[in-house]
Amino acid sequence: MKRIFNVLMIAAVGMLISSCGSPKKMAESAEQLSVSCNPQVLEVVAGNIKADVSVTFPADFFHPKAIVEVVPVLVYNGGEVALDPVMLQGEDVTENYEMVPEAGGTVNKTFEYQYAEGMEKSHLELRMTVIHKDKRIPFTAPYKVADGANTTYMLVKTAGSLAYAPDAYQAIIPEQNEAQILYLINSATVRPSQLKSDEIKAFQDFLASIKADERREIVSTEIVAYASPDGKEDFNAELSARRAKTASDAFNKKINNKDIAVEANVSTSNVDEDWDGFKELVSNSNIEDKDLILRVLEMYSDPAVREREIKNMSAVYTTLKDDILPELRRARFIANVEFTNYSNDELVALVNDNIEILDEEALLRAGSLLEDANQKVTVYQKAVEKFNSDRAKINLGVAYLTLGKDADAEKALAGVSDKNCTYYNNAAGVVALRKGNNDAAVAAFKKSDLKEAQYNLAVVDILNGNYTDAAAKLNGAGSFNEALSDILTNDLASASKVLANANCACKSYLKAIIAARQGNADDAKAALEIASKDEALAARAENDIEFAKIR
């Protein structure tokens, strides 16, 4: 009986050794492990490579007294990066590592690497070693977990979208010139002396000068006659109408005579009681009680009540009767003129031939017409020199940014006084973006309501891995970055629409990525042929994992 018991014990131990194996056998049986990674193709997001790795140990694999050291290593063209090892232990080990039971189990770990140049062609592997007592037994070969790494987001254009501050240049500038005659109280007769005044003579000289001025044209003439707001309303209405008639006759016979002969539409009208003129003259006068008079005008809208209340201020009314009311018994002759400003061609010519005669708006418009950024700098420098305005400084800064002269741009923008200006903040944000100060860039862009600022915020979104937000901000931009954001969100149909008519190297590279993802090798290679005209893109394509399946 004892012999039978011993045989059974030996058989049981043999079965135990056979099922659990030895630490050495663990290292030699690595093919029994199941290893997976998410994503299967590693991707660089915001400068980091993240991999979620799962290792499944089958039942009866992990020796209860063994320790397994797992070192995740990213191997790339130029070196390798090993993270701190993950330590696993069997059921009988007394260390404080993660335990893998004899019955088997799955270990999930997340590994993160900071991107370095060359990692776009790389792979992640697990180097595993069994530790038992004082022995280290490496697994026969490392586990290749995933290939990597996709760096498509790094194609984002970070130069920034620029916007020049607008000008207020007018192609046609409306002007007015006018003169007036005065009537005696209750009279509609035009006195000869009124038609010989210096004011009327100056008005006639102006009308005559228009004929010799190629840029000015009289488009209409207005004659407006008034009655002062004293007396009965119906009488004043009739009086102002008669004054309009006599003023019109005087204009046609005496003012616009045969020597002047201005041909323009003449309109005649009358104002029964000139309360607006009354208010203006009182406001600009030195009358002691003018504030009281103005309050009466505000309190009462009925003309009769107004007149009664003002007349009740007897001392004041005497002053009004002598100094204010006579000036309201009048007729005005108004010439409406259109000045034709410099054409676009003339502005460009003047930049080279006579820039000094251009005012600020003309300089700003001229700058917008020039295609050469160096010429823009010259024009905006002149605008800053002559007018020292914020718009000129902003546009000078933007022109420098266009030329890639970021330090000069920053200096020009530093002189802007209105730091809340939407155009300033977009330009200042671009300066910060180019310096890599993304937080400052975002703060500036958020102060701007320009669409360009939204496009620039999208650049930061892409750099930070917020691809969906970027795509929303770039929707409709029709730009390289919009197509890129669509690719990053795997909206290949939208990206293709943006790139439909594009044939430049950069956009052709994006076309190649789309075709490769769709499994269309011929289209991908055709697009890459165009993109490869750019040496940098040609070199990138050699290692780009996007094209791994079409090489």
C-alpha distance (Angstrom), angle and dihedral (degrees) to the residues before:
residue distance angle dihedral
M1 . . .
K2 3.79 . .
R3 3.78 90.4 .
I4 3.82 90.7 52.4
F5 3.85 90.4 50.9
N6 3.81 91.6 51.5
V7 3.81 91.1 50.4
L8 3.80 90.2 51.6
M9 3.81 91.6 49.4
I10 3.80 91.8 50.1
A11 3.82 89.3 49.1
A12 3.82 91.6 50.2
V13 3.80 92.7 50.1
G14 3.79 88.8 48.0
M15 3.79 90.5 53.4
L16 3.80 90.6 48.3
I17 3.78 92.1 51.4
S18 3.77 90.4 45.8
S19 3.84 94.3 50.7
C20 3.79 100.4 42.0
G21 3.77 95.7 31.5
S22 3.74 121.9 -165.5
P23 3.81 129.9 -66.7
K24 3.79 87.1 -105.2
K25 3.80 91.2 53.2
M26 3.83 89.2 51.3
A27 3.79 89.9 59.4
E28 3.78 91.4 46.6
S29 3.82 94.2 48.6
A30 3.76 98.1 57.1
E31 3.81 92.3 130.1
Q32 3.81 88.1 73.3
L33 3.79 91.6 69.4
S34 3.81 121.1 93.5
V35 3.81 114.7 -142.6
S36 3.84 127.2 -177.3
C37 3.78 135.8 172.0
N38 3.79 135.7 -158.0
P39 2.97 114.1 -123.7
Q40 3.77 98.8 30.5
V41 3.81 88.4 -155.8
L42 3.78 109.7 44.5
E43 3.78 118.2 -125.8
V44 3.78 133.3 -158.9
V45 3.81 110.0 -130.1
A46 3.80 120.0 179.6
G47 3.79 90.3 -18.5
N48 3.79 95.5 -50.6
I49 3.80 135.5 100.2
K50 3.79 113.8 -145.9
A51 3.80 125.3 -170.1
D52 3.80 128.0 -178.5
V53 3.81 105.1 -154.8
S54 3.81 127.8 -170.4
V55 3.83 123.6 -166.8
T56 3.80 117.5 -170.6
F57 3.82 118.3 -160.4
P58 3.82 114.7 -158.7
A59 3.78 123.2 -132.0
D60 3.80 116.4 -77.3
F61 3.81 92.0 16.0
F62 3.79 105.2 101.2
H63 3.81 111.1 72.2
P64 3.81 107.9 -132.8
K65 3.81 92.7 -131.9
A66 3.80 97.3 43.1
I67 3.78 133.2 97.2
V68 3.80 122.4 -150.9
E69 3.78 119.7 -153.2
V70 3.81 112.9 -156.3
V71 3.81 117.1 -166.4
P72 3.83 115.3 -171.2
V73 3.79 108.9 -148.5
L74 3.78 128.3 -174.5
V75 3.78 106.9 -152.5
Y76 3.80 115.7 -163.3
N77 3.76 143.6 162.2
G78 3.76 99.5 -73.1
G79 3.77 104.1 23.1
E80 3.75 145.5 -36.8
V81 3.79 138.3 -93.6
A82 3.80 120.9 -146.6
L83 3.79 120.4 -164.7
D84 3.79 125.2 -149.5
P85 3.80 109.8 -69.5
V86 3.77 122.7 -100.3
M87 3.81 108.9 -130.6
L88 3.83 120.2 -149.4
Q89 3.80 126.6 -178.1
G90 3.75 139.9 -164.0
E91 3.78 124.5 -115.5
D92 3.81 95.7 -93.2
V93 3.80 97.6 47.9
T94 3.79 114.0 106.7
E95 3.83 97.4 -153.9
N96 3.77 120.9 110.2
Y97 3.82 97.2 -111.8
E98 3.78 128.9 122.6
M99 3.81 107.2 -76.0
V100 3.80 124.0 -131.8
P101 3.83 110.0 -161.7
E102 3.75 123.2 -133.5
A103 3.80 87.2 -115.5
G104 3.82 88.5 64.9
G105 3.79 132.9 -113.4
T106 3.81 147.9 -178.7
V107 3.77 126.0 -94.2
N108 3.84 116.9 -157.3
K109 3.79 120.6 -162.4
T110 3.78 136.0 168.5
F111 3.78 117.7 -142.4
E112 3.78 124.0 -166.8
Y113 3.80 129.1 -167.8
Q114 3.77 130.4 -174.8
Y115 3.78 109.8 -124.2
A116 3.79 118.7 -108.9
E117 3.77 128.4 -178.7
G118 3.80 110.3 -82.0
M119 3.80 96.1 32.9
E120 3.79 90.5 105.7
K121 3.82 83.8 84.3
S122 3.77 104.7 45.7
H123 3.76 147.3 107.5
L124 3.80 135.5 -143.3
E125 3.77 117.9 -128.3
L126 3.79 136.2 176.2
R127 3.78 116.7 -134.4
M128 3.80 108.1 -159.5
T129 3.79 130.3 -167.9
V130 3.82 129.7 -175.6
I131 3.80 113.7 -138.3
H132 3.76 117.8 -162.0
K133 3.77 122.1 165.5
D134 3.80 103.8 -43.9
K135 3.79 96.5 -24.0
R136 3.82 129.0 100.1
I137 3.77 113.8 -160.0
P138 3.84 114.1 -174.7
F139 3.77 118.9 -145.5
T140 3.78 110.0 -104.8
A141 3.81 92.2 -107.4
P142 3.81 138.3 0.0
Y143 3.79 118.8 -100.3
K144 3.79 113.7 -113.9
V145 3.79 103.2 -142.5
A146 3.81 105.9 175.3
D147 3.78 144.4 -15.6
G148 3.75 122.9 -120.8
A149 2.78 170.8 -62.6
N150 3.80 127.1 -42.4
T151 3.82 110.3 -164.0
T152 3.81 99.2 172.0
Y153 3.81 93.1 127.8
M154 3.80 88.8 63.4
L155 3.80 88.3 71.4
V156 3.83 88.1 75.9
K157 3.78 114.1 127.1
T158 3.81 107.2 -121.2
A159 3.81 100.3 178.0
G160 3.81 88.0 99.4
S161 3.80 134.3 -129.2
L162 3.79 110.9 -84.3
A163 3.80 131.5 -152.7
Y164 3.80 128.8 -170.2
A165 3.79 119.1 -140.6
P166 3.83 109.2 -107.3
D167 3.78 126.7 -111.2
A168 3.79 126.9 -133.7
Y169 3.78 93.9 -138.4
Q170 3.81 114.0 153.8
A171 3.78 121.6 -151.2
I172 3.81 88.7 -160.5
I173 3.79 119.0 30.6
P174 3.82 118.0 -162.7
E175 3.81 115.0 -139.3
Q176 3.77 135.6 178.6
N177 3.76 134.2 -154.1
E178 3.77 122.9 -177.8
A179 3.77 148.4 169.3
Q180 3.79 133.7 -173.8
I181 3.78 142.4 -152.4
L182 3.80 126.5 -147.0
Y183 3.79 128.5 -134.8
L184 3.78 130.2 -152.0
I185 3.79 117.4 -110.2
N186 3.81 113.2 -69.3
S187 3.82 90.7 -2.3
A188 3.83 131.5 118.8
T189 3.82 94.7 -173.7
V190 3.80 116.9 119.6
R191 3.77 108.3 -134.2
P192 3.84 115.3 -140.0
S193 3.79 90.5 -131.3
Q194 3.78 90.0 62.2
L195 3.81 91.3 57.5
K196 3.81 90.8 51.9
S197 3.80 96.4 52.6
D198 3.82 121.9 123.7
E199 3.77 88.6 -115.5
I200 3.81 93.0 58.0
K201 3.82 91.8 44.3
A202 3.81 90.9 52.3
F203 3.80 89.4 49.2
Q204 3.80 90.7 51.7
D205 3.80 91.1 48.7
F206 3.79 89.1 52.2
L207 3.81 92.3 50.7
A208 3.79 90.1 49.3
S209 3.82 92.4 48.6
I210 3.78 92.2 58.2
K211 3.79 90.7 71.6
A212 3.80 90.8 63.0
D213 3.79 94.9 42.0
E214 3.80 110.9 91.4
R215 3.78 92.5 -167.8
R216 3.80 99.9 48.4
E217 3.78 129.2 69.3
I218 3.79 131.5 176.0
V219 3.78 105.6 -129.2
S220 3.81 98.7 177.6
T221 3.77 143.8 -8.5
E222 3.78 126.2 -141.0
I223 3.78 128.6 -158.2
V224 3.79 113.3 -166.3
A225 3.82 121.6 -180.0
Y226 3.81 125.6 -165.1
A227 3.79 142.6 -167.3
S228 3.78 120.7 -148.7
P229 3.83 114.4 -111.1
D230 3.80 96.0 -107.4
G231 3.76 125.6 95.6
K232 3.78 129.2 31.9
E233 3.78 118.8 -28.3
D234 3.80 97.5 -130.6
F235 3.80 91.4 49.2
N236 3.81 91.1 49.7
A237 3.78 91.0 49.8
E238 3.79 91.6 54.4
L239 3.81 91.5 42.4
S240 3.81 95.2 52.3
A241 3.83 89.7 49.4
R242 3.82 91.2 53.5
R243 3.78 90.5 47.6
A244 3.81 89.5 53.0
K245 3.85 89.0 54.7
T246 3.80 95.8 48.2
A247 3.82 92.3 43.2
S248 3.81 90.3 51.9
D249 3.80 90.9 50.5
A250 3.78 90.8 49.0
F251 3.79 91.9 50.0
N252 3.79 93.9 50.6
K253 3.80 96.3 43.6
K254 3.77 105.7 31.9
I255 3.83 112.6 15.5
N256 3.81 102.4 36.7
N257 3.78 92.6 40.0
K258 3.80 128.1 164.2
D259 3.81 92.1 -84.7
I260 3.76 91.2 58.3
A261 3.79 101.6 29.2
V262 3.78 98.1 171.0
E263 3.78 110.1 -170.2
A264 3.78 107.9 -148.8
N265 3.76 138.0 123.9
V266 3.80 110.2 -85.1
S267 3.78 120.0 -154.3
T268 3.80 122.8 -171.3
S269 3.80 125.8 -158.1
N270 3.77 140.2 155.5
V271 3.82 138.1 -144.9
D272 3.78 113.1 -145.0
E273 3.81 96.8 -150.7
D274 3.78 120.2 8.3
W275 3.78 101.5 -140.1
D276 3.82 92.0 149.4
G277 3.78 90.8 55.5
F278 3.79 89.8 45.1
K279 3.82 91.5 53.7
E280 3.81 92.4 47.8
L281 3.82 94.2 50.1
V282 3.80 92.5 46.5
S283 3.82 91.8 48.3
N284 3.81 91.0 52.5
S285 3.80 94.8 43.8
N286 3.80 133.0 90.9
I287 3.81 94.3 -127.4
E288 3.78 108.2 148.0
D289 3.81 96.2 -133.1
K290 3.80 98.2 36.0
D291 3.82 92.8 124.1
L292 3.80 89.4 57.0
I293 3.81 90.7 50.0
L294 3.79 91.9 49.5
R295 3.82 90.8 50.2
V296 3.81 89.3 54.5
L297 3.81 89.5 53.7
E298 3.79 89.9 51.5
M299 3.81 94.6 45.5
Y300 3.80 97.9 48.9
S301 3.78 128.7 43.6
D302 3.82 96.7 177.2
P303 3.85 107.5 97.1
A304 3.81 93.4 -146.0
V305 3.81 92.3 52.0
R306 3.80 90.9 46.9
E307 3.79 92.0 52.0
R308 3.81 92.5 46.2
E309 3.82 93.9 50.1
I310 3.80 92.8 47.4
K311 3.81 92.6 47.9
N312 3.80 88.5 52.3
M313 3.82 86.5 66.1
S314 3.80 89.9 72.8
A315 3.81 99.0 179.3
V316 3.78 92.2 46.7
Y317 3.78 93.3 44.8
T318 3.80 91.0 57.6
T319 3.81 89.0 58.3
L320 3.80 91.5 46.4
K321 3.80 91.1 49.8
D322 3.79 92.0 52.3
D323 3.81 103.2 36.4
I324 3.80 110.7 20.8
L325 3.80 112.8 28.6
P326 3.84 97.0 53.6
E327 3.83 88.7 59.4
L328 3.80 90.5 57.7
R329 3.82 95.6 57.1
R330 3.75 93.1 87.5
A331 3.75 153.8 109.3
R332 3.81 123.8 -133.4
F333 3.78 126.4 -148.1
I334 3.80 109.8 -155.2
A335 3.81 125.3 -173.0
N336 3.81 113.7 -160.8
V337 3.78 109.4 -152.7
E338 3.79 134.2 -173.2
F339 3.79 117.8 -149.7
T340 3.82 113.5 -157.0
N341 3.78 106.8 -142.6
Y342 3.79 126.9 -149.5
S343 3.79 114.5 -63.8
N344 3.79 120.8 -125.0
D345 3.80 91.2 -100.2
E346 3.78 91.0 49.5
L347 3.80 92.0 50.2
V348 3.79 92.2 52.1
A349 3.81 90.3 48.0
L350 3.80 91.9 49.0
V351 3.80 90.8 53.2
N352 3.78 87.4 65.6
D353 3.82 100.4 32.2
N354 3.80 109.4 32.0
I355 3.80 112.0 -0.6
E356 3.80 92.6 157.8
I357 3.81 93.3 73.6
L358 3.80 93.4 59.5
D359 3.78 118.2 101.1
E360 3.79 122.6 -142.9
E361 3.79 97.2 -87.3
A362 3.80 91.2 47.3
L363 3.81 90.8 50.5
L364 3.78 92.5 49.4
R365 3.79 91.5 48.1
A366 3.81 91.4 46.9
G367 3.79 89.7 52.1
S368 3.79 90.7 53.7
L369 3.80 90.8 53.1
L370 3.79 95.6 54.8
E371 3.79 119.1 90.9
D372 3.80 97.4 -166.1
A373 3.82 108.8 85.3
N374 3.81 91.0 -152.6
Q375 3.81 89.6 58.3
K376 3.78 89.1 47.8
V377 3.80 88.8 55.1
T378 3.81 90.0 53.2
V379 3.80 92.8 51.0
Y380 3.81 95.4 45.0
Q381 3.80 91.2 46.3
K382 3.81 87.7 56.3
A383 3.80 90.5 48.6
V384 3.81 90.7 51.7
E385 3.80 91.0 46.8
K386 3.82 94.5 50.4
F387 3.81 103.0 33.3
N388 3.83 107.3 14.4
S389 3.79 90.8 -149.7
D390 3.79 127.3 161.6
R391 3.79 91.8 -122.4
A392 3.80 91.7 55.6
K393 3.82 91.5 48.8
I394 3.80 92.3 47.4
N395 3.79 92.5 49.5
L396 3.79 91.3 46.7
G397 3.80 88.1 53.2
V398 3.80 92.0 48.8
A399 3.81 91.2 49.5
Y400 3.81 89.7 52.2
L401 3.82 89.8 49.5
T402 3.79 89.2 52.4
L403 3.79 87.9 55.8
G404 3.80 92.1 47.0
K405 3.80 91.8 -113.7
D406 3.77 94.4 136.2
A407 3.82 97.1 164.5
D408 3.81 91.5 52.9
A409 3.80 89.5 47.2
E410 3.79 92.1 52.0
K411 3.79 90.2 50.2
A412 3.80 92.8 50.0
L413 3.81 92.2 48.1
A414 3.79 92.2 48.7
G415 3.80 88.8 71.3
V416 3.81 94.2 59.0
S417 3.80 109.5 113.8
D418 3.82 99.2 -164.0
K419 3.77 102.6 67.2
N420 3.81 89.9 176.8
C421 3.80 93.2 63.4
T422 3.80 110.0 124.5
Y423 3.82 92.6 -138.6
Y424 3.79 92.2 48.3
N425 3.79 93.0 51.6
N426 3.79 93.4 50.1
A427 3.81 91.1 51.2
A428 3.81 93.2 43.4
G429 3.80 89.0 49.4
V430 3.80 90.7 53.9
V431 3.83 89.9 52.5
A432 3.81 89.8 52.7
L433 3.81 91.8 44.7
R434 3.78 91.7 53.8
K435 3.80 90.2 49.4
G436 3.80 89.8 53.7
N437 3.80 93.0 -114.0
N438 3.78 95.0 133.0
D439 3.81 96.2 168.4
A440 3.81 91.9 56.7
A441 3.81 89.9 43.8
V442 3.80 92.3 53.6
A443 3.82 91.7 47.4
A444 3.81 90.3 53.4
F445 3.80 96.0 43.8
K446 3.79 91.1 51.3
K447 3.83 88.7 59.4
S448 3.79 90.7 57.8
D449 3.80 125.5 78.5
L450 3.80 93.9 -163.3
K451 3.79 119.8 120.4
E452 3.81 86.4 -129.2
A453 3.80 89.0 62.2
Q454 3.81 89.6 54.6
Y455 3.79 89.9 50.9
N456 3.79 89.2 50.9
L457 3.79 92.4 49.2
A458 3.80 86.4 54.0
V459 3.81 88.9 58.4
V460 3.80 89.7 58.8
D461 3.80 89.7 45.7
I462 3.80 89.6 56.1
L463 3.78 92.2 47.3
N464 3.81 88.9 51.1
G465 3.80 94.3 47.1
N466 3.82 95.4 -109.1
Y467 3.79 93.9 132.4
T468 3.80 98.5 158.7
D469 3.80 91.9 53.7
A470 3.79 90.1 48.0
A471 3.80 92.6 51.4
A472 3.82 90.6 52.1
K473 3.81 92.6 51.5
L474 3.81 93.3 46.3
N475 3.79 96.2 46.2
G476 3.79 108.0 131.5
A477 3.80 95.5 9.6
G478 3.79 92.1 113.8
S479 3.78 89.1 -149.4
F480 3.79 138.0 134.0
N481 3.80 89.6 -105.6
E482 3.80 91.8 52.8
A483 3.81 90.9 54.5
L484 3.81 89.8 45.7
S485 3.80 92.6 51.5
D486 3.81 89.7 50.7
I487 3.80 90.0 52.3
L488 3.80 91.1 48.5
T489 3.81 89.5 53.9
N490 3.83 88.4 44.3
D491 3.80 92.1 -117.4
L492 3.78 91.7 140.8
A493 3.81 94.5 164.3
S494 3.81 92.3 59.0
A495 3.78 91.6 44.3
S496 3.81 90.3 52.2
K497 3.81 91.1 53.1
V498 3.80 91.4 53.1
L499 3.81 90.6 49.4
A500 3.81 96.9 40.4
N501 3.80 97.5 114.1
A502 3.80 99.3 24.8
N503 3.80 121.0 119.0
C504 3.79 103.7 162.8
A505 3.80 119.6 117.3
C506 3.81 96.5 -107.5
K507 3.78 97.0 48.9
S508 3.81 91.0 41.4
Y509 3.80 87.4 58.6
L510 3.80 89.0 56.9
K511 3.80 89.3 48.1
A512 3.80 88.3 54.2
I513 3.82 91.2 52.2
I514 3.80 91.0 51.4
A515 3.80 92.6 48.8
A516 3.82 91.8 47.0
R517 3.80 92.1 50.9
Q518 3.79 89.3 50.0
G519 3.81 90.7 50.6
N520 3.80 93.6 -114.2
A521 3.81 99.9 138.7
D522 3.82 96.8 173.6
D523 3.81 94.1 53.5
A524 3.79 90.5 43.9
K525 3.78 92.5 53.1
A526 3.82 92.2 45.6
A527 3.80 91.2 52.5
L528 3.80 91.2 45.6
E529 3.78 89.7 53.7
I530 3.82 89.0 60.8
A531 3.81 93.1 41.3
S532 3.81 91.4 50.2
K533 3.79 90.2 68.3
D534 3.79 81.8 82.9
E535 3.81 105.3 72.9
A536 3.79 94.0 -150.0
L537 3.81 91.9 52.6
A538 3.80 91.1 45.6
A539 3.80 89.8 54.6
R540 3.79 91.9 45.9
A541 3.78 92.4 51.7
E542 3.80 90.6 58.6
N543 3.82 91.1 66.7
D544 3.82 101.4 24.6
I545 3.79 109.7 122.4
E546 3.81 88.5 -152.4
F547 3.82 86.5 78.6
A548 3.81 98.9 40.7
K549 3.81 92.3 110.7
I550 3.81 96.5 50.0
R551 3.80 99.8 46.7
